[in-house]
Amino acid sequence: MHLYGDILESYASRELPPQTLAAIDGHVSNCIFCAHALAEEAAVSTSWERRGWLGRLARVEEPVLAYAEDEDIRAKAA
């Protein structure tokens, strides 16, 4: 059993029945292919990227645009 397509997406979002999640948890802990596929799915779906020599996952923070609010305030005042 390997994770592909809809099953991979449902597992990553934890939308499967508890018994199925537990079975897949056990499989992923022993299958490098599925662990890698899951890591890639998580990186795509939650703004993560691989960094450094070891390719560790790091969360990518969206930049805060402080000036955008200032422009909205100025536009409303005009």
Residue pairs with C-beta under 8 A, 6 or more apart in sequence:
1 27
2 31
2 33
2 34
2 37
3 11
3 24
3 27
3 28
3 34
3 37
3 38
4 37
7 16
8 37
8 38
8 41
9 41
9 45
10 16
11 21
11 24
11 38
12 38
12 41
12 42
12 45
13 45
14 21
16 24
24 34
27 34
28 34
28 35
28 38
29 35
39 57
42 48
42 57
43 49
43 50
43 57
46 59
47 59
47 60
47 61
47 62
48 57
48 58
48 59
48 60
49 57
49 58
49 60
50 56
50 57
50 58
51 57
51 58
